[in-house]
Amino acid sequence: VVGFHEAGHAVAGMWVKFDFRMYVVGPFMWDKEETGWKFKWNKNVNLSGGMVICLPLSSENLAKRFSIYALGGPAASVIFAALTYGIRLIAVALNVSGNPVLDFIALLFGLLSFLSVVIFFMTIIPLHTGGFYTDGARALRFLRGGDTSRFELLLVKIISDSSGGIRPALLNTDEINEALALANKLDAPMKVYVWYYLYHAAFDKGQYEEAEIYITAYIAEIESIPKGIRGSVFLDAALFYAIARKDLGRAELYWKQYVPSALLPKAQVLATEAAILSLRGDDV
């Protein structure tokens, strides 16, 4: 049931020309790397329900495209509920002699249909919990316009530019600062990601004083980030203090708070570890 729902997001994402990057169902994870798709075990309980990551490769008509992507999951759940209920009806119609196998098939597919309907209502109702918005909430926020929609579209555009290969120093800082102003106005939980991009832009430009202000603000709002990716904050902080400040104590302090997660790029982990080892004077 969860797998079909998440597959709906993936299909919708590819339909609107997003880059399909990750597919998680329970303990199973497939991650798209440079060499192709790679299977991993998902050990993060918070993401055990399922997740799909698709990233936009352009900023054209993002509100509509992201709404379609968000609603792909609930639409798939409705389709799956109809298919499984149809199979149940067929099994019941064929079972004129009380065949136990057909009884089991009817029971199984009736249960699948019911659970798929439950998943549909759980994801289509606009809610915000645990750092995540439901699919219905995400689509509604994009389509209704106003400051909230503008803020989230700016954030998506920044993510799109970054994932499309634009290095942090070349990101549009006017758009990032506009997103920060809107986030402050709206008291938006997603503001934490604006701090992330401000930090990386300043760090990449060698503006270490500003970068330290941004990384401090980023760390202060870590509770707004889903637990599965909070480790990236500590990796960023450890790398900053190892490279920009040559402060081994603070670098190791943040390094020790990092919790491994399959959702974080291995290169980020290795780069941070190498920077700390280099600062210690150890062989890298």
C-alpha positions as a printed Julia matrix, in Angstrom:
284×3 Matrix{Float64}:
   0.0     0.0     0.0
   2.77    2.42    0.97
   4.91    1.35   -1.98
   2.13    2.1    -4.46
   1.45    5.48   -2.84
   5.13    6.49   -3.04
   5.37    5.19   -6.6
   2.56    7.62   -7.44
   4.75   10.5    -6.29
   7.64    9.17   -8.37
   5.54    8.81  -11.54
   4.0    12.26  -11.08
   7.44   13.75  -10.44
   8.9    12.27  -13.6
   5.8    13.36  -15.54
   6.46   17.01  -14.62
  10.16   16.64  -15.5
  11.57   16.31  -11.97
  14.69   14.27  -11.29
  13.69   11.09   -9.4
  16.41   10.67   -6.72
  15.22    8.4    -3.91
  12.55    5.79   -3.13
  12.0     4.54    0.44
   9.46    1.93    1.58
   9.83    0.58    5.11
  13.35   -0.82    5.55
  14.1    -0.67    1.81
  15.78    2.28    0.13
  16.9     2.92   -3.43
  19.16    5.93   -3.94
  20.19    7.38   -7.3
  23.93    7.94   -7.44
  26.25    8.95  -10.28
  26.79    5.29  -11.18
  23.07    4.49  -11.14
  20.48    3.27   -8.64
  21.85    1.68   -5.46
  19.96   -0.34   -2.86
  20.48    0.48    0.83
  18.86   -0.56    4.09
  16.81    2.23    5.65
  17.6     2.23    9.36
  15.8     5.51   10.15
  12.54    4.77   11.97
  11.17    8.25   11.19
  11.22    7.48    7.47
  10.09    3.87    7.7
   6.63    4.78    6.43
   7.94    5.69    3.0
   9.33    8.62    1.06
  10.14    9.72   -2.48
  12.53   12.53   -3.4
  12.18   14.2    -6.79
  14.02   17.46   -7.48
  13.03   20.05  -10.1
  15.62   20.7   -12.79
  14.1    24.04  -13.83
  11.99   26.74  -12.18
   9.33   26.94  -14.9
   5.75   26.83  -13.58
   6.91   25.31  -10.3
   3.7    25.84   -8.32
   1.62   23.7   -10.67
   4.34   21.08  -11.16
   4.97   20.69   -7.43
   1.25   20.4    -6.74
   0.97   17.6    -9.3
   3.99   15.88   -7.72
   2.47   16.18   -4.23
  -0.93   14.87   -5.33
   0.55   11.93   -7.23
   0.67    9.84   -4.05
  -2.98   10.27   -3.0
  -4.08    9.72   -6.62
  -2.12    6.45   -6.71
  -3.74    5.37   -3.43
  -7.21    5.89   -4.91
  -6.24    3.89   -8.01
  -4.77    1.09   -5.9
  -7.87    1.02   -3.67
 -10.1     0.68   -6.76
  -7.94   -2.06   -8.31
  -7.72   -4.15   -5.14
 -11.42   -3.75   -4.4
 -12.19   -4.84   -7.96
 -10.09   -7.99   -7.45
 -11.96   -8.63   -4.2
 -15.32   -8.39   -6.0
 -14.11  -10.79   -8.69
 -12.92  -13.29   -6.04
 -16.28  -13.08   -4.24
 -18.21  -13.55   -7.52
 -16.14  -16.61   -8.46
 -16.37  -18.18   -5.02
 -19.71  -19.92   -5.4
 -18.55  -23.1    -3.64
 -16.81  -21.6    -0.59
 -13.26  -22.14   -1.85
 -10.87  -21.19    1.02
  -8.24  -19.84   -1.42
 -10.75  -17.44   -2.97
 -11.94  -16.55    0.54
  -8.36  -15.6     1.44
  -7.88  -13.6    -1.78
 -11.11  -11.69   -1.14
 -10.06  -10.96    2.45
  -6.52   -9.93    1.47
  -7.5    -7.59   -1.34
 -10.37   -6.15    0.7
  -7.85   -5.29    3.43
  -5.44   -3.76    0.91
  -8.26   -1.64   -0.49
  -9.27   -0.45    2.97
  -5.69    0.44    3.95
  -5.17    2.32    0.7
  -8.28    4.41    1.4
  -6.9     5.14    4.89
  -3.56    6.26    3.4
  -5.43    8.49    0.95
  -7.29   10.36    3.7
  -4.2    10.56    5.93
  -2.21   12.26    3.18
  -4.84   14.38    1.42
  -6.04   16.21    4.56
  -3.9    19.38    4.98
  -1.79   18.86    8.11
   1.7    19.71    9.4
   3.39   17.38   11.87
   6.89   16.28   12.81
   8.61   18.62   10.36
   6.58   17.32    7.42
   3.52   18.57    5.55
   0.94   16.14    4.2
   0.57   15.91    0.44
  -2.68   17.84    0.56
  -1.09   20.6     2.64
   1.84   20.95    0.24
  -0.4    21.16   -2.82
  -2.75   23.65   -1.14
   0.13   25.89   -0.06
   1.48   26.07   -3.59
  -1.86   26.69   -5.28
  -3.4    29.32   -3.01
  -0.71   31.96   -3.64
   0.24   34.77   -1.26
   3.32   35.1     0.94
   3.34   31.43    1.92
   3.29   30.25   -1.67
   5.93   32.83   -2.66
   8.21   31.7     0.17
   7.96   28.02   -0.67
   8.39   28.65   -4.4
  11.53   30.68   -3.69
  12.84   27.85   -1.55
  12.06   25.29   -4.24
  13.76   27.48   -6.86
  16.88   27.76   -4.7
  16.9    23.98   -4.21
  16.34   23.53   -7.94
  19.28   25.8    -8.81
  21.52   24.06   -6.29
  20.61   20.53   -7.35
  21.0    21.6   -10.98
  24.72   22.21  -10.44
  24.97   25.91   -9.49
  27.64   26.23   -6.79
  26.6    28.01   -3.56
  28.62   31.17   -4.27
  26.67   31.7    -7.5
  23.19   31.25   -6.07
  20.9    34.3    -6.25
  21.4    35.81   -2.77
  18.63   38.37   -3.39
  16.15   35.49   -3.68
  17.58   33.79   -0.59
  17.3    37.01    1.44
  13.74   37.54    0.17
  12.95   33.99    1.32
  14.45   34.8     4.74
  12.34   37.96    5.07
   9.18   36.01    4.19
  10.13   33.2     6.56
  10.51   35.7     9.41
   7.18   37.3     8.51
   5.4    33.94    8.37
   7.36   32.35   11.24
   7.85   29.46    8.82
   9.44   26.23   10.14
  11.14   25.84    6.76
  13.24   28.94    7.52
  15.96   26.61    8.74
  16.73   25.66    5.13
  17.18   29.33    4.2
  19.92   29.53    6.84
  21.48   26.48    5.2
  21.75   28.17    1.79
  22.89   31.5     3.23
  25.6    29.67    5.14
  26.85   27.72    2.13
  26.81   30.79   -0.12
  28.89   32.78    2.4
  31.23   29.87    3.12
  31.84   29.27   -0.58
  32.67   32.97   -1.04
  35.13   32.86    1.87
  32.97   35.26    3.9
  33.61   33.41    7.15
  32.24   36.03    9.56
  28.84   35.93    7.84
  29.05   32.17    7.42
  29.51   31.73   11.18
  26.41   33.84   11.88
  24.41   31.7     9.46
  25.69   28.34   10.71
  24.89   29.41   14.28
  21.32   30.28   13.28
  21.12   27.01   11.35
  22.14   24.99   14.4
  19.73   26.93   16.65
  16.76   25.75   14.56
  17.84   22.13   14.16
  14.63   20.9    15.83
  12.74   22.04   12.7
  14.61   19.47   10.61
  13.41   15.84   10.35
  15.63   13.59   12.47
  16.79   11.57    9.5
  18.76   14.48    8.06
  19.74   16.43   11.18
  23.19   14.93   10.96
  23.94   17.18    7.98
  23.79   20.22   10.3
  26.5    18.8    12.56
  28.61   17.82    9.56
  28.37   21.36    8.16
  29.3    22.85   11.53
  32.21   20.45   12.06
  33.57   21.14    8.57
  33.25   24.91    9.04
  35.17   24.99   12.32
  37.8    22.61   10.98
  38.45   24.55    7.76
  37.44   28.17    8.39
  38.33   28.53   12.07
  40.93   25.8    12.57
  39.14   25.11   15.86
  39.69   21.42   16.53
  37.7    21.44   19.78
  34.5    22.79   18.25
  34.92   20.73   15.1
  35.16   17.52   17.15
  32.26   18.65   19.35
  29.92   18.81   16.36
  31.45   15.7    14.75
  30.57   13.67   17.84
  26.92   14.78   17.59
  26.61   13.49   14.03
  24.48   10.34   13.78
  25.02    8.24   10.61
  22.1     8.11    8.2
  21.69    6.54    4.78
  20.01    9.78    3.68
  23.25   11.79    3.92
  25.82   11.79    1.11
  28.88    9.71    1.96
  31.11   12.37    0.4
  29.94   14.91    3.0
  30.85   12.54    5.83
  34.27   11.71    4.39
  35.12   15.36    3.67
  34.29   16.35    7.25
  36.28   13.46    8.72
  39.25   14.28    6.47
  39.21   17.94    7.52
  39.28   16.98   11.22
  42.07   14.46   10.68
  44.07   17.04    8.77
  43.62   19.57   11.59
  44.85   16.96   14.08
  47.89   16.39   11.91
  46.95   12.77   11.24
  47.36   11.06    7.87
  44.28   11.44    5.68
